[in-house]
Amino acid sequence: MSHKYALLSAMTLSSALLASVTFAVLPSSVLADELKVEAAVEKKHYNIAAGKLSVALNQFGQQAGILLSYTPELTDSLKSNGLSGQYSVLDGLQTLLRGSQLSVIQQSANSYRLVKKASDSTDLPMVTVTGQQFAISPYAPIEGYVAKRAASATKSNASLLETPQSISVVTQEQLLIRGAKTLTQALQYTPSLSVPYGYDTRYDWFSLRGFDAKNQVYRDGLLIPTSTYGLPRADSYAMERVEVIRGPSSVTYGQAQPGGLVNLVSKRPTEENLRELRLSAGSDDFFELAGDFSGKVDDEGKLLYRLTFVGNDGNSEVDYNDSRRKMVAPSLTWNISDDTQLTVLAVEQHDEQTYSFNSHFSPALLNTFSAMGGGANVYDREFGFFDGEKDFNNFDRDYRSVGYEFSHAFNDTWSFKQNLRYDNVDLDF
């Protein structure tokens, strides 16, 4: 037992000696480098008059307490603008040598040497680069299909990568290229969304993660009117983007389905001039005229405007089902200051149509009917069959909306936002 203690003591003593040797030897070079750096960056006050460079260098060496070596030929006929103020050794020498084609090399903590610069080197004037960081608005137009920021999940200008929730954004460019006219068509490629009721010319029926979400549609963060039938159907041309939030959102939106919700972001005024007029034609005698205009009201850009309108007429895949729409969406932004903004948005939309449902039997059900009839042929209704009364199945809907958004930024961290909207839906069917 005593041998083990002796061995442990010997090992401990040897380790301690080794540690002491290590710490005694290593810091010598490290300490020298630290002194060298400290001497080079320590600032002192200098007052050297303009004149011959050699005289200025001698005075600087005496005041700085350094050894400065160079050949007299290097400083012949060279002048210096002098030096006045707080400088480190290197900064002071570089200031005195400015424009002289000479450079300084530090040899040790207090020893410096002057050398001539290479012939192809040139002293460039100091360039100060300033810039301004522009925040990407979550309501601004998006070029392409990929959005980087959104306001629906957090009701703030948040990065999608830093938002801890599953979000999909359908941009206006994607809506135009795909030719989506309704919200249901706009969300066809969105994960977790399904259309359980199929064809309908009046409403957008869809579910999110298995939960009915037709009453979970918001516009600019405020819920669109919801009732059994008094639901407005937004026109995709008036939307800047469509944002889908999957999962529970009651913390930020109050009562909501756990499957998620959809937020429609309206087009807002822009400082850039926008002049767009679109003429579209398609199947089922579809014809549409649409326009989008935006820009500055005054030269300073204090007031911005935007006017979006749509007018279309067309039939559908079902006989006698025709529809007509008229929509206008004006908006005005008042830039009260760099930190304060007020935007007024309005929508007037009229939908008029004749509708019906075109129900069909599934192939499995047709086979069952055929078996029950002893193998008789059972035929489904023709596609396009109108199962209503064209003088009775009328659907007229008027939707009017007006509201405002006010925001004020106190600083880079704190801001105040408030919005309010009045909606009215008149339905006759």
N, C-alpha and C positions, 0 to 999 in steps of 0.2 A: 504494500500500500504506500510505503514511504517513497519507493522508486517512482511511482506514478506522480506523486506531488513534485518530486525533484525534476522530473521531465517537463511537467507543466510549467514549473517556475523557469526553467531554462528556456523553454519556447517563448514564454512571455517576455523574458529579458531580451532575447535575441530580436523579437519583433519590435520591442520598444527602441532598441539600438538602431535597427534598420529604419524605423520611422524617423528617429531623430536625425540620422544621416541624410535621409531623403529630404526632410524639410530644411536641413541646413545647407544643402547644395543647390537645390532647384531654384529657390527664390532669387539667386544672384542675377541671372539673366532676365528673369521676369521683372525684378525691381528696376533694372537698368532701362528696360523698355518703357516702364511706367514713368520713370523720371524724364525720359526723353520726350514722351508725349505730353506730360504736364508742362514741361518747359516750353514746348512749341505752342501750346494753346493758351497759356496764361497771358492775360491781357494787362498791359501797362499804358500809362499815359505818355505820349510823345509830343514834342513840339520842335520840329525841325524845319528850318526855313528853306525856301526854294533856292536852287543854285546848282553848283556842280554836283554830279552824282557821287563822285569819290568823297567829297566833303560830307554829303548827306549820309553816306554809308558809314563813314567813320563816326559821326555823331550818333547814329542809330546803334552802332556796335557798343559804344561807351554807355549809352543810356540803358540798353538792353542787357549789358553784361555778357556779351557773347563774343566768340572768336570768329571773325569773318575773313576768309582768305580769298584772294583773287589777284590776277596779274594787272598791272597798271594799264596795259594796252586795252583791256576790256572796257574801262570807264573813261578813256580819253575822249574829250569833246562831247561827252554825254551830260545832259541836264536832268534835273529832278524837280518835280512840282512840290516837293516837301511833304511833310507829314504832320498832322495835328489831330489828336484824339486818342481814344482807347483802341489799342491793337495788340494782337498776339505777335510773336516774333515772325512767324511765317507770313501773316497778313501784312505786317508792316514792311517786310522786305519786298513782297510782291507789289505793294503799292508804290514803293520808291522805284522799283525797276520797271514799272508799267511803261510800255512803249520803247524800251531800250534793247529789245532782242536778247535780253539776259534772263536767266532763270537761276533759282537757288536750290541747292541740294543740302539736306541736313545730314551731317556725318555722325554727330553724337548729340548728347543732351544740350551742349552749349557751343557746338562747332558747326559752322556752315561754310559752304563754298559756292562761288559764283561760276557759272559756265555759260557759254554762248549757245543759244538755241539753234536747232537745226535750221538750215536755210529754207526749208519748205514749210516751217511753222509760222503762224501769224497770230498776233494778239487780237482777239475779237472783242468788240465792245460788249459790255454786260447787257443781256437781254432779259427783261422781266416779262414773264408770261402770266397773264391773269385770265381767269375763266369764270363762268357762271354755271352752276348746276341747275338744270331744269327738271322738275319733277314730272313724271309721266302721269297724266290725269287718267283715272279709271273710267272717265266718260268720253275721252277723246277718240276720234276715228283711229282704226287699226289698219295698217297696211298688211295684207295677207290674212292668214288663218290663225296665227298664234298670238294670243294675248299674254302679256306679262304681269299685268296688275288688274285688280277688280275690287269693287267696293261692296259687293253683295254680301259676302260672308261676314265681314267685320264692320261694315258700314263706315269704312275708312279706306284711304288709299294704301292698300296692302299688296305686297308681292304675292303672286299665286304660289311661288315656291315656298314661301314662309307661312302660308295659311294652313293650319292643321285641319283641313276639311277637303273632301272630294268636290272639285268644282270643274265644270265644263263651260267654255265660252264659245258661242257661235257668232262670228263677226259678220258685219254687213257685207263685206266682199264675198264671204262664203254664201250668204243668203242670195245675193244677186247671181252668182255663177250657177248655183243649184236651181235657181228659179223658184225658191220657196215663197209661197204667198201666204201661208198660214203658219201659226205657231206649231201645229202638229207636224207640218212638213219641215219646219226649221229644226226640229228636235229629233228627226228620224235616225240620225247617226249618233245620238247621245247615249252613252251607257246607262243601264238601269232604267230606261224609259220604254214603255210599251203603250200601244194604242188598243185597248181591249174591245172597243165598240165599233171599230171600223169606220166606214164612210159616213160623213155627216157634213152638210154644207153650212150649218149654223154655228156650231161650237167646236172648240178644241177639247177633245176627250183624250186624256192620257193618264198614266199612273207612273209613279216613281218608286222603285223598289217594292212593287206590289201594292202600294197604297194609292188610292184615288187622289189625284193632284189637280183636277180641273178647277178647284176652288183655292188652289195655292199658287195663284199667279199674281205677281206684284209688278208694279210699274214705278221705276225710280225709287224703290224701297218702300212704297206704300201699296197696300192691298187693293187690287181692282175689285169693284163691286161683285159680290157673290150672292146668288140665290138659286132657286131650282132652275129657272129658265132665263132670268135677267142677267145674263153674262155677256159682256162685250167681247168681240173677237178682234184683237189687235191686228193691224196691218203691218206686215214685216218691213215694208218700205219706210215706215216711220221710226223704225228701231235702229239704233247705232250698233247694238249687240244684244244677244240673249244669253243670260247667265243662269246656269243650273247648279243649285246647291243640293248635294245628296246628303241625306242623314238628318237627324234632329236639328232644328234651328230655333227652338222656342226661346232661347236665351236672348237672341237679338230681334226676333220677330213676334214674340208672344205665342198665342195659340197657333199651332201648325202641325201638319201631319209628320210622323217620324220618317216617312220616306224621302222628304225633301220638298223643295219649292223652286219656282222659276221666277226670275226677276228680269223684266224688260227694261232696257236702258234707252231712253228716248234720244233722238238726235238733238244736239244743242248747237247754239251759235258758235261760229269759228271766226278767227281773225283773218284767215285766208279766204279770198273770194272763191265762192263755189257757184257755178252755173251749170246745172244739169237738167236736161229734158230727155225723157225716155219714152219710146213708143214700142209697145210689145204686142205681139199677136201669137196665138197658139191654137191648140186643138179645141174642139167643142165651141167653135166660133168665139174664142176669147180675144178680147181687145182691151188694151190698157194704155192710158196716158198718165205719166207721172213726172213730177218735177221737184227739184231740190235746189234751193238758192240760199246763200249765206254770205256774210261779210260784215264790214264795218259800216255803222251809220254815220259816224263823224270821223274826222281825220286822226284824232288821237286814239281812237279805239276804245273810248269809254263805253260806247253803246254798240252792241253786236246784235245782229238779227239772224233768223233762219226761218224759212218758209218751205214746208214740204206738203205736197198735195198728190192725191191719187184719184183717178176716175177709171172704172173698168166696167165691162159688160161681157157676159158669157153664159154659155149653157153648161151642162155637166154630162156625165156618163149615163144619167137617167133621163128618160124622155120627159119633156115639159119642165124639167128643173132648170130654171134660169136664175141668174143673180146679177145684181148691180150694186156698185159701191161708189160712194163719194166721200173723200176724206181730206181734211186740211188740218195741218198741225203747225201753227206759228209759235215762235219763241223769241224772247228778247233777254239779253244779258246786259246788266249794268255793272261795269267794273268801277265800283265806288273808290277803291284805292288798290294798291298792290296786294293788300291783305284781306280786303272785303269785297264780296261779290253777291249780286242778287240776280237770279234767273227766273223768269216767268214763262211757264209752258202751258199750252192749251191744245185741245184736240176737239174737232167736230167731225163726226163720222155718221153716215147714214147707210144702212144695209137694207136692200129690198130684194126679195127672192120668192120663188115658188119651190117648195121642198117636198120630198118624200123619201121613204126608206126603200131600199132595194134588197130585200132579204132573200137568202138562198138556202136550200137544204144542203147539208154536207154529203159527200159521196157515201159515207157509211150509212147515213139515214136513208138515202135513196135505195141502197142495196137492201136495207131492212124492209122498206115498203114493198120493194119488188118481191122479196121472199114471202112476205105476208100475203101477197096477191098471187101466189103460185107461179112466180117467175114472170109476171106481167111487166111490161115496160113502164117505168115511172119516170116522168120527165120533170126537170126543175123549171122554174120560171126563167124566161129569157133575161139576159143581162140588159139593163136599160129599161126594164118594165116599170111603168109608173103605177104604183098601187094606191094612189090617193085621188083626190078631186082637185083639178087644176084651178077651179074657181073658189076653192075653199082653203087649200093648203098654202096660204099666203103667210109671209113672215116679214115684218117691217120692224127695224130696230134703229133707234137713234141714241147715240152715245156722245155726251158732252163732258168735257173735263177741263178744268183750269186750276192752276196751282203755282206755287213758287218754291224756290230753294234759296236759302240764305246761308252764307258761310263767312266766318271771320277767323283769321289765323293770328293768335296772340304772339306766337314765336314758332320755332321749328318743331316744337313738341306739342303745344297746346293749341287747340282750335275749337270753335263753336260752329255747329251746323244745325239748321232747323228747316224743315220742309212741311208743306201743307197742301192738300189738294181737295177740290170739290168735284165729285163725279155724279152724273145723272144718266140713267138708262130708261128710255121709253120703249116698250115692247108691245107689238100688236101681232098676234098670230092666231 
